């Protein structure tokens, strides 16, 4: 008998989805900064260092752009930056967007980074169709997050809805790529290996 770590355990064929709980060690909030691996800068982004109960601390990135009115140039909605709103809601904080203002007027409240440090949330990783240099499929973080009280089934349903709607285009649909009898520990090891190739 053992304690569950909150990860999503496969039944039958693997669903190529892994969910776990993470504790935030550090939080870096930036605005309009282009990362080396990006083709364009996000209007707002958050990069976290996580404690996932392993002997390493992976990073987790989320970011997006606001919806901008073409004529006025003002912010009129969340657009892809909505995942930032979801993240703070997962931590029990509600953010109100300042609509009809400039992008620079939509920065997080002072101390937002400290709100994050020490907090916990659920994250979801999925097996991608993208291939690593060694020929294995890459495991990627979904940038949407949920509270620790959210059931894995509900979180998975939100992800599969995003896949079905074509918002996630690189999800490797379940097949024979992971053995039928793969244990939770084996899947966790696959996730550990995946993080070794992610940018720090």
KEKE-287799 format. One record per atom (N, C-alpha, C): residue number from 0; residue in three letters; atom name; x, y, z. Coordinates in steps of 0.001 Angstrom, whole numbers, padded with zeros to 6 digits. Layout:
PT; i; aa; at; east; north; up
PT; NUM; ala; CA; X; Y; Z
...
***
This chain:
PT; i; aa; at; east; north; up
PT; 0; unk; N; 000849; -001182; 000000
PT; 0; unk; CA; 000000; 000000; 000000
PT; 0; unk; C; 000890; 001239; 000000
PT; 1; unk; N; 000461; 002291; -000743
PT; 1; unk; CA; 001262; 003507; -000802
PT; 1; unk; C; 000377; 004715; -001033
PT; 2; unk; N; 000904; 005907; -000720
PT; 2; unk; CA; 000180; 007144; -000968
PT; 2; unk; C; 000222; 007472; -002455
PT; 3; unk; N; -000863; 007996; -002972
PT; 3; unk; CA; -000879; 008473; -004353
PT; 3; unk; C; -000213; 009837; -004408
PT; 4; unk; N; 000521; 010111; -005500
PT; 4; unk; CA; 001121; 011437; -005658
PT; 4; unk; C; 000236; 012359; -006490
PT; 5; unk; N; -000999; 011926; -006758
PT; 5; unk; CA; -001939; 012766; -007497
PT; 5; unk; C; -001816; 012624; -009001
PT; 6; unk; N; -000884; 011771; -009463
PT; 6; unk; CA; -000707; 011624; -010903
PT; 6; unk; C; -001849; 010826; -011500
PT; 7; unk; N; -002065; 011015; -012780
PT; 7; unk; CA; -003135; 010327; -013479
PT; 7; unk; C; -002671; 008932; -013854
PT; 8; unk; N; -003300; 007931; -013285
PT; 8; unk; CA; -002880; 006556; -013548
PT; 8; unk; C; -003653; 006009; -014738
PT; 9; unk; N; -002920; 005381; -015641
PT; 9; unk; CA; -003550; 004864; -016849
PT; 9; unk; C; -004342; 003606; -016540
PT; 10; unk; N; -005409; 003418; -017274
PT; 10; unk; CA; -006146; 002159; -017224
PT; 10; unk; C; -006223; 001662; -018649
PT; 11; unk; N; -005867; 000382; -018872
PT; 11; unk; CA; -005820; -000128; -020232
PT; 11; unk; C; -004671; 000545; -020962
PT; 12; unk; N; -004902; 000895; -022253
PT; 12; unk; CA; -003875; 001593; -023006
PT; 12; unk; C; -003617; 002950; -022394
PT; 13; unk; N; -002364; 003403; -022441
PT; 13; unk; CA; -002036; 004719; -021908
PT; 13; unk; C; -002819; 005788; -022657
PT; 14; unk; N; -003248; 006816; -021922
PT; 14; unk; CA; -003941; 007922; -022586
PT; 14; unk; C; -002977; 009045; -022939
PT; 15; unk; N; -001674; 008814; -022701
PT; 15; unk; CA; -000635; 009796; -023042
PT; 15; unk; C; -000818; 011124; -022321
PT; 16; unk; N; -001439; 011070; -021157
PT; 16; unk; CA; -001653; 012254; -020324
PT; 16; unk; C; -001150; 011932; -018919
PT; 17; unk; N; -000438; 012879; -018318
PT; 17; unk; CA; 000093; 012695; -016971
PT; 17; unk; C; -000229; 013943; -016158
PT; 18; unk; N; -000857; 013761; -015007
PT; 18; unk; CA; -001236; 014881; -014141
PT; 18; unk; C; -000568; 014696; -012788
PT; 19; unk; N; 000005; 015785; -012270
PT; 19; unk; CA; 000546; 015719; -010918
PT; 19; unk; C; 000385; 017070; -010224
PT; 20; unk; N; 000742; 017082; -008958
PT; 20; unk; CA; 000665; 018292; -008141
PT; 20; unk; C; 002068; 018845; -007988
PT; 21; unk; N; 002206; 020162; -008108
PT; 21; unk; CA; 003520; 020794; -008005
PT; 21; unk; C; 003468; 021944; -007015
PT; 22; unk; N; 004592; 022143; -006326
PT; 22; unk; CA; 004743; 023279; -005412
PT; 22; unk; C; 005692; 024279; -006048
PT; 23; unk; N; 005358; 025558; -005970
PT; 23; unk; CA; 006137; 026606; -006621
PT; 23; unk; C; 007293; 027042; -005723
PT; 24; unk; N; 008506; 026970; -006265
PT; 24; unk; CA; 009705; 027400; -005542
PT; 24; unk; C; 010080; 028836; -005901
PT; 25; unk; N; 010047; 029161; -007187
PT; 25; unk; CA; 010350; 030529; -007635
PT; 25; unk; C; 009367; 030926; -008726
PT; 26; unk; N; 009187; 032232; -008887
PT; 26; unk; CA; 008253; 032761; -009880
PT; 26; unk; C; 008853; 033998; -010529
PT; 27; unk; N; 008949; 033988; -011856
PT; 27; unk; CA; 009477; 035125; -012607
PT; 27; unk; C; 008398; 035600; -013580
PT; 28; unk; N; 007919; 036829; -013388
PT; 28; unk; CA; 006857; 037403; -014216
PT; 28; unk; C; 007481; 038430; -015153
PT; 29; unk; N; 007207; 038299; -016455
PT; 29; unk; CA; 007760; 039233; -017436
PT; 29; unk; C; 006679; 039702; -018390
PT; 30; unk; N; 006947; 040826; -019059
PT; 30; unk; CA; 006001; 041432; -020000
PT; 30; unk; C; 006724; 041757; -021300
PT; 31; unk; N; 006235; 041198; -022406
PT; 31; unk; CA; 006800; 041489; -023714
PT; 31; unk; C; 008214; 041002; -023925
PT; 32; unk; N; 008613; 039974; -023204
PT; 32; unk; CA; 009971; 039430; -023319
PT; 32; unk; C; 009946; 038179; -024195
PT; 33; unk; N; 010750; 038169; -025234
PT; 33; unk; CA; 010826; 037022; -026141
PT; 33; unk; C; 011884; 036042; -025655
PT; 34; unk; N; 011454; 034809; -025410
PT; 34; unk; CA; 012382; 033753; -025023
PT; 34; unk; C; 013134; 033258; -026262
PT; 35; unk; N; 014304; 032656; -026054
PT; 35; unk; CA; 015121; 032187; -027175
PT; 35; unk; C; 014379; 031220; -028077
PT; 36; unk; N; 013490; 030426; -027507
PT; 36; unk; CA; 012794; 029399; -028268
PT; 36; unk; C; 011490; 029900; -028896
PT; 37; unk; N; 011151; 031171; -028690
PT; 37; unk; CA; 009897; 031713; -029212
PT; 37; unk; C; 010100; 032455; -030526
PT; 38; unk; N; 009053; 032501; -031338
PT; 38; unk; CA; 009094; 033284; -032575
PT; 38; unk; C; 008602; 034707; -032332
PT; 39; unk; N; 007854; 034903; -031250
PT; 39; unk; CA; 007411; 036250; -030870
PT; 39; unk; C; 007249; 036304; -029358
PT; 40; unk; N; 007263; 037516; -028817
PT; 40; unk; CA; 007150; 037687; -027366
PT; 40; unk; C; 005693; 037617; -026928
PT; 41; unk; N; 005446; 037027; -025760
PT; 41; unk; CA; 004120; 037074; -025144
PT; 41; unk; C; 003946; 038429; -024455
PT; 42; unk; N; 002713; 038909; -024413
PT; 42; unk; CA; 002437; 040156; -023692
PT; 42; unk; C; 002703; 039996; -022203
PT; 43; unk; N; 002389; 038824; -021690
PT; 43; unk; CA; 002606; 038521; -020278
PT; 43; unk; C; 003023; 037059; -020167
PT; 44; unk; N; 003985; 036790; -019312
PT; 44; unk; CA; 004429; 035412; -019136
PT; 44; unk; C; 004881; 035176; -017706
PT; 45; unk; N; 004777; 033927; -017293
PT; 45; unk; CA; 005213; 033509; -015962
PT; 45; unk; C; 006049; 032249; -016121
PT; 46; unk; N; 007228; 032247; -015508
PT; 46; unk; CA; 008066; 031054; -015497
PT; 46; unk; C; 008290; 030642; -014052
PT; 47; unk; N; 007967; 029396; -013768
PT; 47; unk; CA; 008041; 028871; -012412
PT; 47; unk; C; 009123; 027802; -012304
PT; 48; unk; N; 009734; 027707; -011138
PT; 48; unk; CA; 010551; 026547; -010794
PT; 48; unk; C; 009727; 025727; -009812
PT; 49; unk; N; 009651; 024425; -010065
PT; 49; unk; CA; 008720; 023575; -009324
PT; 49; unk; C; 009414; 022512; -008485
PT; 50; unk; N; 008768; 022187; -007375
PT; 50; unk; CA; 009111; 021017; -006575
PT; 50; unk; C; 008059; 019965; -006887
PT; 51; unk; N; 008480; 018863; -007521
PT; 51; unk; CA; 007542; 017792; -007864
PT; 51; unk; C; 007884; 016503; -007114
PT; 52; unk; N; 008698; 016644; -006058
PT; 52; unk; CA; 009048; 015475; -005257
PT; 52; unk; C; 010114; 014600; -005869
PT; 53; unk; N; 010860; 015151; -006842
PT; 53; unk; CA; 011954; 014408; -007476
PT; 53; unk; C; 013282; 015038; -007073
PT; 54; unk; N; 014379; 014506; -007612
PT; 54; unk; CA; 015694; 015043; -007275
PT; 54; unk; C; 016120; 016150; -008230
PT; 55; unk; N; 015170; 016746; -008947
PT; 55; unk; CA; 015429; 017880; -009815
PT; 55; unk; C; 014201; 018784; -009764
PT; 56; unk; N; 014365; 020029; -010192
PT; 56; unk; CA; 013282; 021007; -010141
PT; 56; unk; C; 013004; 021552; -011538
PT; 57; unk; N; 011978; 021031; -012206
PT; 57; unk; CA; 011678; 021493; -013570
PT; 57; unk; C; 011125; 022911; -013587
PT; 58; unk; N; 011190; 023523; -014757
PT; 58; unk; CA; 010553; 024821; -014953
PT; 58; unk; C; 009221; 024629; -015654
PT; 59; unk; N; 008339; 025587; -015457
PT; 59; unk; CA; 007012; 025553; -016077
PT; 59; unk; C; 006738; 026948; -016622
PT; 60; unk; N; 006469; 027034; -017918
PT; 60; unk; CA; 006235; 028328; -018564
PT; 60; unk; C; 004784; 028444; -019014
PT; 61; unk; N; 004226; 029617; -018807
PT; 61; unk; CA; 002922; 029925; -019398
PT; 61; unk; C; 002939; 031384; -019829
PT; 62; unk; N; 002284; 031674; -020926
PT; 62; unk; CA; 002250; 033050; -021401
PT; 62; unk; C; 001235; 033198; -022517
PT; 63; unk; N; 000956; 034439; -022865
PT; 63; unk; CA; 000004; 034670; -023938
PT; 63; unk; C; -000106; 036144; -024298
PT; 64; unk; N; -000972; 036405; -025266
PT; 64; unk; CA; -001192; 037764; -025751
PT; 64; unk; C; -002613; 038195; -025412
PT; 65; unk; N; -002781; 039489; -025157
PT; 65; unk; CA; -004109; 040042; -024920
PT; 65; unk; C; -004820; 040255; -026252
PT; 66; unk; N; -006140; 040333; -026195
PT; 66; unk; CA; -006918; 040706; -027380
PT; 66; unk; C; -006871; 042225; -027495
PT; 67; unk; N; -006405; 042701; -028645
PT; 67; unk; CA; -006214; 044138; -028855
PT; 67; unk; C; -007178; 044648; -029930
PT; 68; unk; N; -007825; 045762; -029649
PT; 68; unk; CA; -008673; 046407; -030653
PT; 68; unk; C; -007784; 047006; -031738
PT; 69; unk; N; -008052; 046646; -032984
PT; 69; unk; CA; -007180; 047075; -034080
PT; 69; unk; C; -007165; 048587; -034277
PT; 70; unk; N; -008279; 049237; -034031
PT; 70; unk; CA; -008340; 050685; -034260
PT; 70; unk; C; -007705; 051480; -033119
PT; 71; unk; N; -008068; 051150; -031890
PT; 71; unk; CA; -007588; 051934; -030749
PT; 71; unk; C; -006252; 051439; -030205
PT; 72; unk; N; -005932; 050163; -030457
PT; 72; unk; CA; -004715; 049582; -029902
PT; 72; unk; C; -004833; 049247; -028425
PT; 73; unk; N; -006079; 049287; -027909
PT; 73; unk; CA; -006293; 049043; -026488
PT; 73; unk; C; -006663; 047577; -026225
PT; 74; unk; N; -006416; 047133; -025006
PT; 74; unk; CA; -006758; 045769; -024587
PT; 74; unk; C; -008269; 045658; -024412
PT; 75; unk; N; -008856; 044657; -025074
PT; 75; unk; CA; -010307; 044459; -024960
PT; 75; unk; C; -010675; 043064; -024449
PT; 76; unk; N; -009676; 042203; -024253
PT; 76; unk; CA; -009968; 040858; -023756
PT; 76; unk; C; -008696; 040098; -023428
PT; 77; unk; N; -008891; 038916; -022844
PT; 77; unk; CA; -007762; 038097; -022424
PT; 77; unk; C; -007053; 037409; -023590
PT; 78; unk; N; -007791; 036897; -024552
PT; 78; unk; CA; -007254; 036092; -025646
PT; 78; unk; C; -006385; 034954; -025069
PT; 79; unk; N; -005180; 034738; -025618
PT; 79; unk; CA; -004368; 033598; -025166
PT; 79; unk; C; -003717; 033830; -023798
PT; 80; unk; N; -003794; 035069; -023287
PT; 80; unk; CA; -003282; 035335; -021937
PT; 80; unk; C; -004244; 034823; -020868
PT; 81; unk; N; -005375; 034264; -021294
PT; 81; unk; CA; -006380; 033751; -020357
PT; 81; unk; C; -005800; 032699; -019421
PT; 82; unk; N; -004773; 031986; -019890
PT; 82; unk; CA; -004161; 030950; -019042
PT; 82; unk; C; -003524; 031549; -017787
PT; 83; unk; N; -003139; 032839; -017837
PT; 83; unk; CA; -002604; 033509; -016652
PT; 83; unk; C; -003722; 033700; -015625
PT; 84; unk; N; -004893; 034082; -016120
PT; 84; unk; CA; -006070; 034214; -015253
PT; 84; unk; C; -006397; 032865; -014609
PT; 85; unk; N; -006389; 031802; -015416
PT; 85; unk; CA; -006680; 030460; -014895
PT; 85; unk; C; -005676; 030043; -013826
PT; 86; unk; N; -004411; 030382; -014038
PT; 86; unk; CA; -003368; 030008; -013091
PT; 86; unk; C; -003625; 030644; -011728
PT; 87; unk; N; -003912; 031934; -011702
PT; 87; unk; CA; -004142; 032578; -010409
PT; 87; unk; C; -005437; 032086; -009758
PT; 88; unk; N; -006425; 031756; -010580
PT; 88; unk; CA; -007638; 031162; -010022
PT; 88; unk; C; -007321; 029818; -009386
PT; 89; unk; N; -006375; 029067; -009974
PT; 89; unk; CA; -005957; 027789; -009392
PT; 89; unk; C; -005304; 027998; -008029
PT; 90; unk; N; -004750; 029189; -007820
PT; 90; unk; CA; -004129; 029524; -006533
PT; 90; unk; C; -005106; 030229; -005594
PT; 91; unk; N; -006360; 030383; -006034
PT; 91; unk; CA; -007371; 031009; -005186
PT; 91; unk; C; -007416; 032527; -005293
PT; 92; unk; N; -006826; 033090; -006366
PT; 92; unk; CA; -006815; 034540; -006571
PT; 92; unk; C; -007530; 034874; -007879
PT; 93; unk; N; -008344; 035919; -007854
PT; 93; unk; CA; -009081; 036335; -009054
PT; 93; unk; C; -008472; 037629; -009576
PT; 94; unk; N; -008180; 037658; -010871
PT; 94; unk; CA; -007600; 038847; -011508
PT; 94; unk; C; -008645; 039479; -012422
PT; 95; unk; N; -008759; 040795; -012345
PT; 95; unk; CA; -009674; 041525; -013211
PT; 95; unk; C; -008857; 042277; -014253
PT; 96; unk; N; -009160; 042037; -015523
PT; 96; unk; CA; -008468; 042705; -016615
PT; 96; unk; C; -008938; 044153; -016714
PT; 97; unk; N; -008011; 045072; -016955
PT; 97; unk; CA; -008363; 046484; -017169
PT; 97; unk; C; -008615; 046685; -018659
PT; 98; unk; N; -009859; 046543; -019066
PT; 98; unk; CA; -010198; 046681; -020479
PT; 98; unk; C; -010148; 048141; -020907
PT; 99; unk; N; -009944; 048322; -022215
PT; 99; unk; CA; -009859; 049652; -022828
PT; 99; unk; C; -008712; 050478; -022247
PT; 100; unk; N; -007631; 049781; -021905
PT; 100; unk; CA; -006398; 050433; -021477
PT; 100; unk; C; -005262; 049857; -022313
PT; 101; unk; N; -004074; 050407; -022159
PT; 101; unk; CA; -002913; 049922; -022906
PT; 101; unk; C; -002353; 048659; -022248
PT; 102; unk; N; -001580; 047912; -023035
PT; 102; unk; CA; -000981; 046676; -022519
PT; 102; unk; C; -000169; 046925; -021249
PT; 103; unk; N; 000572; 048021; -021227
PT; 103; unk; CA; 001420; 048294; -020064
PT; 103; unk; C; 000616; 048600; -018806
PT; 104; unk; N; -000694; 048850; -018976
PT; 104; unk; CA; -001567; 049082; -017823
PT; 104; unk; C; -002118; 047776; -017256
PT; 105; unk; N; -001837; 046681; -017945
PT; 105; unk; CA; -002338; 045378; -017506
PT; 105; unk; C; -001196; 044506; -016993
PT; 106; unk; N; -000606; 044972; -015907
PT; 106; unk; CA; 000417; 044196; -015214
PT; 106; unk; C; -000199; 043626; -013947
PT; 107; unk; N; 000335; 042513; -013505
PT; 107; unk; CA; -000187; 041875; -012302
PT; 107; unk; C; 000041; 042762; -011081
PT; 108; unk; N; -000798; 042621; -010065
PT; 108; unk; CA; -000619; 043434; -008851
PT; 108; unk; C; 000761; 043231; -008228
PT; 109; unk; N; 001251; 044250; -007547
PT; 109; unk; CA; 002534; 044140; -006836
PT; 109; unk; C; 002485; 042946; -005883
PT; 110; unk; N; 003575; 042206; -005843
PT; 110; unk; CA; 003651; 041052; -004945
PT; 110; unk; C; 003051; 039783; -005514
PT; 111; unk; N; 002649; 039806; -006794
PT; 111; unk; CA; 002045; 038606; -007401
PT; 111; unk; C; 003011; 037434; -007384
PT; 112; unk; N; 004310; 037727; -007560
PT; 112; unk; CA; 005287; 036637; -007546
PT; 112; unk; C; 005359; 035969; -006180
PT; 113; unk; N; 005219; 036762; -005111
PT; 113; unk; CA; 005258; 036202; -003765
PT; 113; unk; C; 003989; 035422; -003419
PT; 114; unk; N; 002884; 035798; -004067
PT; 114; unk; CA; 001647; 035023; -003904
PT; 114; unk; C; 001868; 033599; -004406
PT; 115; unk; N; 002684; 033480; -005459
PT; 115; unk; CA; 002910; 032179; -006087
PT; 115; unk; C; 003843; 031278; -005280
PT; 116; unk; N; 004897; 031856; -004734
PT; 116; unk; CA; 005921; 031045; -004050
PT; 116; unk; C; 005312; 030301; -002855
PT; 117; unk; N; 005496; 028996; -002869
PT; 117; unk; CA; 004971; 028147; -001796
PT; 117; unk; C; 003600; 027575; -002082
PT; 118; unk; N; 002926; 028126; -003106
PT; 118; unk; CA; 001587; 027642; -003449
PT; 118; unk; C; 001681; 026356; -004272
PT; 119; unk; N; 000576; 025614; -004318
PT; 119; unk; CA; 000517; 024363; -005071
PT; 119; unk; C; -000586; 024432; -006114
PT; 120; unk; N; -000393; 023699; -007199
PT; 120; unk; CA; -001402; 023623; -008254
PT; 120; unk; C; -001241; 022295; -008982
PT; 121; unk; N; -002198; 021980; -009831
PT; 121; unk; CA; -002096; 020782; -010662
PT; 121; unk; C; -001651; 021181; -012062
PT; 122; unk; N; -000762; 020382; -012604
PT; 122; unk; CA; -000314; 020593; -013980
PT; 122; unk; C; -000566; 019319; -014769
PT; 123; unk; N; -000629; 019459; -016092
PT; 123; unk; CA; -000887; 018331; -016983
PT; 123; unk; C; 000199; 018298; -018047
PT; 124; unk; N; 000776; 017123; -018233
PT; 124; unk; CA; 001731; 016904; -019319
PT; 124; unk; C; 001115; 015930; -020312
PT; 125; unk; N; 001473; 016119; -021576
PT; 125; unk; CA; 000948; 015220; -022600
PT; 125; unk; C; 002066; 014783; -023540
PT; 126; unk; N; 001878; 013616; -024120
PT; 126; unk; CA; 002869; 013096; -025055
PT; 126; unk; C; 002635; 013742; -026413
PT; 127; unk; N; 003686; 014328; -026957
PT; 127; unk; CA; 003586; 015091; -028190
PT; 127; unk; C; 003985; 014257; -029408
PT; 128; unk; N; 003517; 014672; -030571
PT; 128; unk; CA; 003954; 014056; -031825
PT; 128; unk; C; 005373; 014510; -032178
PT; 129; unk; N; 005872; 015530; -031481
PT; 129; unk; CA; 007230; 016024; -031734
PT; 129; unk; C; 008246; 015032; -031175
PT; 130; unk; N; 009343; 014896; -031897
PT; 130; unk; CA; 010338; 013878; -031573
PT; 130; unk; C; 011619; 014523; -031054
PT; 131; unk; N; 012181; 013928; -029997
PT; 131; unk; CA; 013462; 014377; -029455
PT; 131; unk; C; 014604; 013837; -030324
PT; 132; unk; N; 015812; 014318; -030048
PT; 132; unk; CA; 016982; 013908; -030830
PT; 132; unk; C; 017220; 012401; -030760
PT; 133; unk; N; 016837; 011778; -029637
PT; 133; unk; CA; 017059; 010331; -029483
PT; 133; unk; C; 015959; 009483; -030113
PT; 134; unk; N; 014977; 010153; -030743
PT; 134; unk; CA; 013910; 009422; -031429
PT; 134; unk; C; 012656; 009196; -030606
PT; 135; unk; N; 012708; 009533; -029312
PT; 135; unk; CA; 011538; 009378; -028448
PT; 135; unk; C; 010605; 010580; -028606
PT; 136; unk; N; 009339; 010338; -028310
PT; 136; unk; CA; 008379; 011443; -028329
PT; 136; unk; C; 008604; 012356; -027125
PT; 137; unk; N; 008385; 013638; -027328
PT; 137; unk; CA; 008564; 014639; -026280
PT; 137; unk; C; 007308; 014715; -025413
PT; 138; unk; N; 007488; 014826; -024117
PT; 138; unk; CA; 006392; 015123; -023197
PT; 138; unk; C; 006372; 016624; -022976
PT; 139; unk; N; 005207; 017253; -023119
PT; 139; unk; CA; 005110; 018712; -023003
PT; 139; unk; C; 004116; 019107; -021916
PT; 140; unk; N; 004386; 020256; -021291
PT; 140; unk; CA; 003429; 020832; -020354
PT; 140; unk; C; 002297; 021488; -021129
PT; 141; unk; N; 001058; 021278; -020677
PT; 141; unk; CA; -000050; 022096; -021132
PT; 141; unk; C; -000010; 023357; -020287
PT; 142; unk; N; -000117; 024505; -020906
PT; 142; unk; CA; 000046; 025744; -020154
PT; 142; unk; C; -001164; 026096; -019291
PT; 143; unk; N; -002268; 025387; -019452
PT; 143; unk; CA; -003393; 025602; -018537
PT; 143; unk; C; -003147; 024819; -017253
PT; 144; unk; N; -003584; 025390; -016146
PT; 144; unk; CA; -003392; 024765; -014834
PT; 144; unk; C; -004733; 024682; -014114
PT; 145; unk; N; -004755; 023931; -013017
PT; 145; unk; CA; -005966; 023802; -012215
PT; 145; unk; C; -005592; 023777; -010729
PT; 146; unk; N; -006586; 024003; -009888
PT; 146; unk; CA; -006357; 023954; -008449
PT; 146; unk; C; -006128; 022516; -008012
PT; 147; unk; N; -005510; 022350; -006856
PT; 147; unk; CA; -005248; 021003; -006342
PT; 147; unk; C; -006550; 020276; -006014
PT; 148; unk; N; -007645; 021008; -005882
PT; 148; unk; CA; -008937; 020388; -005584
PT; 148; unk; C; -009650; 019871; -006832
PT; 149; unk; N; -009154; 020237; -008008
PT; 149; unk; CA; -009770; 019783; -009260
PT; 149; unk; C; -009476; 018306; -009469
PT; 150; unk; N; -010480; 017533; -009822
PT; 150; unk; CA; -010254; 016109; -010069
PT; 150; unk; C; -009447; 015925; -011351
PT; 151; unk; N; -008671; 014854; -011391
PT; 151; unk; CA; -007906; 014550; -012602
PT; 151; unk; C; -008828; 014349; -013800
PT; 152; unk; N; -009993; 013759; -013564
PT; 152; unk; CA; -010942; 013509; -014651
PT; 152; unk; C; -011424; 014822; -015261
PT; 153; unk; N; -011707; 015802; -014410
PT; 153; unk; CA; -012160; 017113; -014901
PT; 153; unk; C; -011046; 017814; -015672
PT; 154; unk; N; -009833; 017723; -015162
PT; 154; unk; CA; -008685; 018344; -015823
PT; 154; unk; C; -008448; 017697; -017187
PT; 155; unk; N; -008494; 016368; -017222
PT; 155; unk; CA; -008324; 015648; -018484
PT; 155; unk; C; -009402; 016027; -019490
PT; 156; unk; N; -010634; 016163; -019011
PT; 156; unk; CA; -011744; 016501; -019903
PT; 156; unk; C; -011520; 017865; -020555
PT; 157; unk; N; -010997; 018825; -019792
PT; 157; unk; CA; -010699; 020147; -020346
PT; 157; unk; C; -009615; 020041; -021416
PT; 158; unk; N; -008612; 019195; -021155
PT; 158; unk; CA; -007535; 019021; -022125
PT; 158; unk; C; -008042; 018353; -023405
PT; 159; unk; N; -008789; 017274; -023260
PT; 159; unk; CA; -009268; 016575; -024454
PT; 159; unk; C; -010236; 017450; -025254
PT; 160; unk; N; -010967; 018326; -024576
PT; 160; unk; CA; -011828; 019276; -025286
PT; 160; unk; C; -010976; 020233; -026124
PT; 161; unk; N; -009847; 020673; -025565
PT; 161; unk; CA; -008934; 021551; -026308
PT; 161; unk; C; -008352; 020828; -027518
PT; 162; unk; N; -008050; 019535; -027350
PT; 162; unk; CA; -007546; 018735; -028477
PT; 162; unk; C; -008629; 018604; -029541
PT; 163; unk; N; -009848; 018265; -029115
PT; 163; unk; CA; -010956; 018071; -030051
PT; 163; unk; C; -011276; 019337; -030836
PT; 164; unk; N; -011054; 020490; -030215
PT; 164; unk; CA; -011326; 021768; -030875
PT; 164; unk; C; -010152; 022251; -031732
PT; 165; unk; N; -009082; 021488; -031763
PT; 165; unk; CA; -007944; 021836; -032604
PT; 165; unk; C; -007024; 022881; -032015
PT; 166; unk; N; -007199; 023194; -030721
PT; 166; unk; CA; -006337; 024195; -030077
PT; 166; unk; C; -004980; 023607; -029715
PT; 167; unk; N; -004927; 022296; -029564
PT; 167; unk; CA; -003659; 021593; -029339
PT; 167; unk; C; -003483; 020648; -030517
PT; 168; unk; N; -002451; 020885; -031298
PT; 168; unk; CA; -002313; 020151; -032555
PT; 168; unk; C; -001263; 019044; -032512
PT; 169; unk; N; -000486; 018956; -031431
PT; 169; unk; CA; 000617; 017995; -031417
PT; 169; unk; C; 000438; 016877; -030391
PT; 170; unk; N; -000803; 016669; -029932
PT; 170; unk; CA; -001051; 015582; -028972
PT; 170; unk; C; -000965; 014243; -029691
PT; 171; unk; N; -000154; 013343; -029138
PT; 171; unk; CA; -000043; 011997; -029698
PT; 171; unk; C; -001174; 011159; -029144
PT; 172; unk; N; -002139; 010837; -029978
PT; 172; unk; CA; -003288; 010074; -029511
PT; 172; unk; C; -002841; 008674; -029085
PT; 173; unk; N; -003540; 008110; -028104
PT; 173; unk; CA; -003108; 006825; -027532
PT; 173; unk; C; -002890; 005751; -028583
PT; 174; unk; N; -001843; 004974; -028363
PT; 174; unk; CA; -001505; 003872; -029263
PT; 174; unk; C; -000666; 002868; -028515
PT; 175; unk; N; 000254; 002260; -029208
PT; 175; unk; CA; 001088; 001230; -028583
PT; 175; unk; C; 002469; 001773; -028228
PT; 176; unk; N; 002595; 003111; -028113
PT; 176; unk; CA; 003899; 003692; -027835
PT; 176; unk; C; 004347; 003501; -026397
PT; 177; unk; N; 003394; 003293; -025466
PT; 177; unk; CA; 003737; 002951; -024082
PT; 177; unk; C; 003153; 001563; -023818
PT; 178; unk; N; 003909; 000664; -023201
PT; 178; unk; CA; 003392; -000694; -022968
PT; 178; unk; C; 002055; -000693; -022243
PT; 179; unk; N; 001218; -001652; -022603
PT; 179; unk; CA; -000125; -001773; -022027
PT; 179; unk; C; -000075; -001826; -020514
PT; 180; unk; N; 000940; -002493; -019974
PT; 180; unk; CA; 001001; -002666; -018529
PT; 180; unk; C; 001902; -001644; -017844
PT; 181; unk; N; 002147; -000501; -018486
PT; 181; unk; CA; 003015; 000514; -017880
PT; 181; unk; C; 002474; 000932; -016513
PT; 182; unk; N; 003352; 000934; -015515
PT; 182; unk; CA; 002957; 001312; -014165
PT; 182; unk; C; 003058; 002818; -013989
PT; 183; unk; N; 002488; 003307; -012916
PT; 183; unk; CA; 002571; 004738; -012608
PT; 183; unk; C; 004027; 005165; -012481
PT; 184; unk; N; 004866; 004313; -011861
PT; 184; unk; CA; 006270; 004650; -011672
PT; 184; unk; C; 006991; 004747; -013020
PT; 185; unk; N; 006646; 003855; -013974
PT; 185; unk; CA; 007273; 003895; -015293
PT; 185; unk; C; 006881; 005158; -016048
PT; 186; unk; N; 005609; 005536; -015946
PT; 186; unk; CA; 005159; 006766; -016598
PT; 186; unk; C; 005858; 007957; -015966
PT; 187; unk; N; 005997; 007950; -014639
PT; 187; unk; CA; 006684; 009042; -013945
PT; 187; unk; C; 008133; 009144; -014410
PT; 188; unk; N; 008788; 008006; -014635
PT; 188; unk; CA; 010162; 008013; -015128
PT; 188; unk; C; 010232; 008605; -016531
PT; 189; unk; N; 009207; 008306; -017361
PT; 189; unk; CA; 009167; 008880; -018709
PT; 189; unk; C; 009062; 010396; -018631
PT; 190; unk; N; 008245; 010866; -017690
PT; 190; unk; CA; 008079; 012309; -017505
PT; 190; unk; C; 009380; 012932; -017009
PT; 191; unk; N; 010062; 012237; -016093
PT; 191; unk; CA; 011352; 012715; -015595
PT; 191; unk; C; 012335; 012864; -016748
PT; 192; unk; N; 012407; 011861; -017613
PT; 192; unk; CA; 013297; 011913; -018771
PT; 192; unk; C; 012936; 013069; -019683
PT; 193; unk; N; 011636; 013327; -019843
PT; 193; unk; CA; 011188; 014403; -020727
PT; 193; unk; C; 011677; 015745; -020232
PT; 194; unk; N; 011645; 015957; -018919
PT; 194; unk; CA; 012043; 017250; -018354
PT; 194; unk; C; 013527; 017531; -018549
PT; 195; unk; N; 014333; 016479; -018708
PT; 195; unk; CA; 015769; 016684; -018874
PT; 195; unk; C; 016067; 017448; -020158
PT; 196; unk; N; 015146; 017382; -021146
PT; 196; unk; CA; 015361; 018049; -022427
PT; 196; unk; C; 014695; 019401; -022516
PT; 197; unk; N; 014016; 019826; -021476
PT; 197; unk; CA; 013302; 021097; -021525
PT; 197; unk; C; 014236; 022235; -021138
PT; 198; unk; N; 014021; 023420; -021765
PT; 198; unk; CA; 014903; 024557; -021463
PT; 198; unk; C; 014761; 025013; -020023
PT; 199; unk; N; 015874; 025319; -019369
PT; 199; unk; CA; 015863; 025803; -017994
PT; 199; unk; C; 016021; 027317; -017960
***
